[in-house]
Amino acid sequence: MARKKKTIKAKEPVKLRAKKLANGNQSLYLDIYHNSERTYEFLKLYIVPESSPLDRTSNENTMKLAETIKAKRIMDLQYSDHGIVNTSANSKMLLMDWMEQFANKKKENGQSDAYYVQIIKTIRHLKLYKGDHITMKDVTKDYCLGFISYLNATSMAKVTTAGYFRCLNCGLNAAVKAEIITENPITKIPSEDRIKVPESNREYLTQEEIVKLVHTPCSHPQVKMAYLFGCMCALRLSDVKALRWGDIQRDGNQWRASILMVKTQRKLWLPLSDEAIRWLPERGTAKETDFIFSLPCDGYLNKLLKDWVKSSGIKKRITFHTSRHTNATLLLSLGVDLYTVSKLLGHTQIKTTQIYAKIVDKKKDDAVNMIPSFSATEAPTAIADEINTGNDETLQPAKKKRGRPKKAQS
């Protein structure tokens, strides 16, 4: 007797599940497993204990609605797998849900904790502005202009409001890439109507101050090495922390670092000077995959930096990021052109690098203005008197001697 062939049933990427609550109700949610990632979507639908025929009917209707939502989510995933953009479905996603996903994704990719917190604070202000039920399709040009007006009406500093507006803009740009929306409505707002980050006074160290730090002990030696390494190559703290021994390679006579920048996700093949290499810790038996620097959390690291700088006698407000500013101004002061500095810093726009050029120009202005006014000084008294009386023979024209010129001897 021939065996019956087993029918292979495809696994559903979305499963409907229930979570029992303390009040006896069951909260329905979707367990979504797609592209090796698991996510959960709580439907805000509830199954109640059936104490009457009315409860039974209500539960049946709730289950039908939940199954419909489940089928729709499966269809959305199939659209995505086959490269079909289903923006009508995606645009119904709540803005707050998307911004939370955006924040979590940035954190997973190694962005700084400060940036993650800034996005979360932006979400809080978006809720205060128009509530938490705004869908992606509701985010229009007028919505964004209204958010600008809301931020400008607060008592927060300009740099803070500019940061929150930037978070929304970045979140919407990411939504376009993820095909949640077709375009970012902020692109329709003229630049003069947006919130701009005020030009900051970027702190940096001079060559003399770097020498002072080199000769000043630090309570955490690796913090000292990492900071001075940053002064020599302009890497952000997130990139320095992510640097592994396998990323540093010798290319002929030139050392280079292979870096995927955490902030911009841009790949850099960065040349390193011999001075930068000197500030790497001893490798010992470390593997290629081991991190180069062993550093404390960002807040404590900057406290250690502050104490170290203070003990050196430098009276500047220093954080780790000033090492990046120091490298940029150092290179420009040494005559490196703006375009090259921009590439070494990994800037996407050269106008970002021009901020450092202004700092160097200001240094040049200050240097020139240190020259005293020589025209305002008085001549020495004795010489001045002789000039006025005409008594100084050395200042008078030579007198011609009378008589015939002597005959030249043969």
Secondary structure by P-SEA (a helix, b strand, c coil): cccccbbbbccccbbbbbbbccccbbbbbbbcccccbbbbbbccccccccccaaaaaaaaaaaaaaaaaaaaaaaaaaaaaacccaaaaaaaccaaaaaaaaaaaaaaacccaaaaaaaaaaaaaaaaccccccccccccaaaaaaaaaaaaaccccaaaaaaaaaaaaaaaaaaaaacccccccccccccccccccccccbbbbcaaaaaaaaacccccaaaaaaaaaaaaccccaaaaaacccccccccccbbbbbcccccccccccccccaaaaaaccccccccccccccccccaaaaaaaaaaaaaaaccccccccaaaaaaaaaaaaaacccaaaaaaaacccccccaaaaaaaaaaaaaaaaacccccccccccaaaaaaaaaccccccccbbbbbcccccccc
